[in-house]
Amino acid sequence: MEIPGFSSLEEIEANFKVKIPKEEKRKLKRVINRHPMFIPDYYARLINWEDPKDPIKNLIFPSIDELDVSGSYDTSGEKENTVLTGLQHKYKETALLLITNRCAGYCRHCFRKRLVGIPTNETLKLFDSAVEYIKEHPEITNVLISGGDPLVLPTQVIEYFLKELSKIPHLKFIRFGSRVPVFYPMRIYEDKELLRVFSKYSTPERRVYLVTHFNHPREITKEARRAVDSLIRSGVPVSNQTVLLKGVNDDPQTIADLMKEITSAGVIPYYLFQCRPVKRVKTHFQVPLKRGYEIVEKAKQRLDGHAKRFKYIMSHKTGKIEIVGIIGKEIFLKYHQCKDPKKVGKLFKRALTPNAGWLDDLEPVREGEEVFA
């Protein structure tokens, strides 16, 4: 599927009357050579190009801060949980399929920068082998189809995925992870065949879900609302995973406004992720945990029950860790999901330092005192 958009600095300059200084342009080209730029035309027109701090621009336009390679390209242990090429099985109930390395637009904070938009051997090559693996593991109750973005693939390919997965009796639901409702919503509401496919396979017996990724209230346009509405009317519930990002949404009012807008559009607030310490992302986007918790709690004070259903989560290599609270110099955490099933629901605490942004930055309060409930 071809998406109209811009993949070079020269195209941005020509179409939006932007003049990038020569030295900055040289450095940005170094970034783009490593991690490509693609900005859909629709999304580019949401940007105020005259504002250097525009949050929508910060999400999608490269920055020289991406030259900082602090961090890791695999912060969640995806490599160690890969059982077949393109198939990860970290949590016993969930199989994750990386179907493509392409997206409708390339987020600068992407935690899969190691593979998205560039040649890779990590995406699924043999879908039928993945189906056989899932069939042989009855503990798997759901499949998450991700990438890249699976909705950039042809509709007939998406239908094939759903057709084959729907034959597996122990699967209770199927999820797609997609930012298409944000980057190119017309792909959804203009493709009647896609909506037919979703309607066919999302049934009362086995529901198809779509998990999307709105990060800023300005992304909730009339086109995005129409895409969400089309999905809901096709029987596909839509939930949202936001990432807390410096220079984008790192203040309580922005988070509160975002959650209000997505809830009004029919999108269920799901997770608010702590930005992962990914190379070329960590120093550019990550907010310290202490400040992140304060932002989240102040945002929730401005929200009703439906709009504040999201959990503040750190997707660590050991599991999904909920940031529960801070008392004094201690931060309280809980395994919302864990690679080791025995730790699910376990509460623990760590000593909090002002600039800590990840579990690995935190120290035990006292030797031997981590899990206490």
Residue pairs with C-beta under 8 A, 6 or more apart in sequence:
1 152
1 153
1 154
1 187
3 40
3 104
3 105
3 152
3 183
3 184
3 187
4 40
4 41
4 42
5 38
5 39
5 40
5 41
5 43
5 44
5 105
6 12
6 15
6 37
6 38
6 39
6 41
6 44
7 36
7 37
7 38
7 39
8 32
8 37
9 20
9 25
9 28
9 29
9 32
9 37
12 18
12 20
12 39
12 44
12 49
12 61
13 19
13 20
15 44
16 44
16 47
16 49
17 49
18 49
20 28
24 64
27 64
27 67
28 62
28 63
28 64
30 67
31 62
31 63
31 64
31 66
31 67
31 280
32 62
34 66
34 280
35 62
35 66
35 106
35 108
35 113
35 117
35 118
35 280
36 106
36 117
36 118
37 60
37 61
37 62
37 106
38 103
38 105
38 106
38 117
39 60
39 61
39 105
39 106
40 104
40 105
40 183
40 184
42 183
42 184
42 185
42 186
42 223
43 56
43 60
43 105
43 182
43 183
43 184
44 60
46 56
46 218
46 219
46 221
47 54
47 56
47 57
47 60
47 61
48 54
48 56
48 57
49 57
51 57
53 247
55 216
55 218
55 247
55 248
55 249
55 254
56 216
56 218
56 219
58 108
58 245
58 247
58 248
59 107
59 108
59 109
59 215
59 216
59 245
59 248
60 105
60 106
60 107
60 108
61 108
62 108
63 108
63 284
65 280
65 283
65 284
66 108
66 280
66 281
66 284
67 280
68 280
68 282
68 283
68 284
69 279
69 280
70 277
70 279
70 282
70 283
71 276
71 277
71 278
71 279
71 280
71 281
71 282
71 283
72 277
72 278
72 279
73 113
73 114
73 278
73 279
74 114
75 111
75 276
75 277
75 278
75 315
75 316
75 317
75 358
76 111
76 276
76 315
76 316
76 317
77 90
77 317
77 318
77 339
78 88
78 90
78 112
80 317
81 88
81 89
81 90
81 339
82 88
82 122
83 89
83 133
84 124
84 126
84 129
84 130
84 133
85 121
85 122
85 123
85 124
85 125
85 126
86 97
86 98
86 99
86 122
86 123
86 124
86 125
86 130
87 95
87 96
87 97
87 98
87 124
87 130
87 133
88 95
88 96
88 98
89 95
89 96
89 133
89 137
89 140
90 96
90 339
91 319
91 337
91 338
91 339
92 139
92 140
92 341
93 139
93 140
93 141
93 142
94 140
94 141
94 142
94 143
94 144
95 130
95 133
95 134
95 137
95 140
95 142
95 143
95 144
96 143
96 144
96 146
97 124
97 127
97 130
97 143
97 144
97 145
97 146
98 115
98 122
98 123
98 124
98 146
98 147
98 148
99 123
99 124
99 127
99 145
99 146
99 147
99 148
99 150
99 153
99 161
100 123
100 147
100 148
100 149
100 150
100 152
100 153
101 115
101 116
101 117
101 118
101 119
101 120
101 122
101 123
101 147
101 148
102 116
102 117
102 147
102 148
102 149
102 152
103 116
103 117
103 147
103 148
103 149
103 152
103 179
103 183
104 149
104 151
104 152
104 179
104 180
104 183
104 184
104 187
105 179
105 183
105 184
106 116
106 117
107 179
107 213
108 281
108 284
108 285
109 243
109 245
109 275
109 278
109 281
109 284
109 285
110 116
110 278
110 281
111 276
111 278
111 281
111 315
112 148
113 278
113 279
113 280
113 281
114 120
114 122
115 122
115 123
115 148
116 147
116 148
123 147
123 148
124 130
127 160
127 161
127 164
128 164
131 164
131 165
131 168
134 140
134 143
134 165
134 168
134 171
135 168
138 170
140 170
140 171
141 170
141 171
141 172
141 173
142 171
142 172
142 173
142 174
142 175
143 165
143 171
143 174
143 175
144 175
144 176
144 177
144 211
145 161
145 174
145 175
145 176
145 177
146 176
146 177
147 177
149 177
149 178
149 179
149 180
150 158
150 161
150 176
150 177
150 178
151 158
151 176
151 178
151 180
151 187
151 188
151 194
152 180
152 187
155 191
155 193
155 194
155 197
158 194
158 197
159 197
159 201
162 174
162 197
162 200
162 201
162 208
163 201
165 171
165 174
166 174
166 201
166 206
171 206
172 206
173 206
173 207
173 208
173 209
174 201
174 206
174 207
174 208
174 209
175 208
175 209
175 210
175 211
176 208
176 209
176 210
176 211
177 211
177 212
177 213
178 210
178 211
178 212
178 213
179 212
179 213
180 187
180 188
180 212
180 227
181 188
181 210
181 212
181 214
181 224
181 227
181 228
181 231
181 238
182 212
182 213
182 214
182 215
182 219
182 224
185 221
185 223
185 224
185 226
185 227
186 223
186 227
187 194
187 227
188 194
188 195
188 227
188 230
188 231
189 195
189 223
189 226
189 227
189 229
189 230
195 230
195 231
195 233
195 234
196 234
198 208
198 231
198 234
198 235
198 236
199 234
199 235
201 208
202 208
202 234
202 235
202 236
203 235
207 235
207 236
207 237
208 235
208 236
209 236
209 237
209 238
209 239
210 231
210 236
210 237
210 238
210 239
211 238
211 239
211 240
211 241
211 270
212 228
212 238
212 239
212 240
212 241
212 267
213 240
213 241
213 242
213 243
214 220
214 224
214 240
214 242
214 258
214 261
214 262
214 267
215 242
215 243
215 245
215 248
215 249
215 258
216 248
216 249
216 254
216 258
217 254
217 257
217 258
217 260
217 261
220 258
220 261
220 262
220 265
224 265
225 265
228 238
228 265
228 266
228 267
229 265
229 266
231 238
232 238
232 266
237 268
238 266
238 267
238 268
239 267
239 268
239 269
239 270
240 262
240 267
240 268
240 269
240 270
240 310
241 270
241 271
241 272
241 273
242 249
242 255
242 258
242 269
242 271
242 272
242 273
242 310
243 272
243 273
243 275
243 285
244 250
244 255
244 272
244 273
244 274
244 275
244 287
244 292
244 295
244 296
244 312
245 275
245 285
245 287
246 275
246 284
246 285
246 286
246 287
247 285
248 254
248 285
249 255
249 258
250 287
250 291
250 292
250 295
251 295
252 295
252 296
252 298
252 299
252 301
252 302
253 299
253 302
255 272
255 295
255 296
255 299
256 299
256 300
256 302
256 303
256 307
259 269
259 299
259 303
259 307
259 308
259 310
260 303
260 307
262 269
263 269
263 306
263 307
268 309
269 306
269 307
269 308
269 309
269 310
270 309
270 310
270 311
271 310
271 311
271 313
271 320
272 296
272 310
272 311
272 312
272 313
273 313
273 314
273 315
274 286
274 287
274 289
274 292
274 312
274 313
274 314
274 315
274 323
274 357
274 358
275 281
275 282
275 285
275 286
275 287
275 357
276 282
276 286
276 315
276 358
277 286
277 357
277 358
277 360
282 357
286 357
286 358
287 295
287 357
288 354
288 355
288 356
288 357
289 314
289 323
289 331
289 352
289 356
289 357
289 358
289 361
289 362
290 326
290 331
290 352
290 354
290 356
292 312
292 323
293 312
293 323
293 325
293 326
293 331
296 312
296 323
299 308
300 308
311 322
311 336
312 322
312 323
313 320
313 321
313 322
313 323
313 336
314 320
314 321
314 322
314 323
314 333
314 358
314 359
315 321
316 358
316 359
317 339
318 335
318 338
318 339
318 340
318 343
318 359
319 335
319 336
319 337
319 338
319 339
319 340
319 343
319 344
320 335
320 336
320 337
320 338
321 333
321 334
321 335
321 336
321 359
322 333
322 334
322 335
322 336
323 331
323 333
324 332
324 333
324 334
324 347
325 331
325 332
326 332
326 352
329 351
329 352
330 349
330 350
330 351
330 352
330 365
331 349
331 350
331 351
331 352
331 356
331 362
332 347
332 348
332 349
333 347
333 348
333 349
333 350
333 359
334 345
334 346
334 347
334 348
335 343
335 344
335 345
335 346
336 344
337 344
338 344
338 346
343 371
346 371
346 373
347 371
347 372
347 373
348 370
348 371
348 372
349 365
349 369
349 370
349 372
350 359
350 362
350 363
350 364
350 365
350 370
351 362
351 363
351 364
351 365
352 362
353 361
353 362
353 363
355 361
356 362
364 370
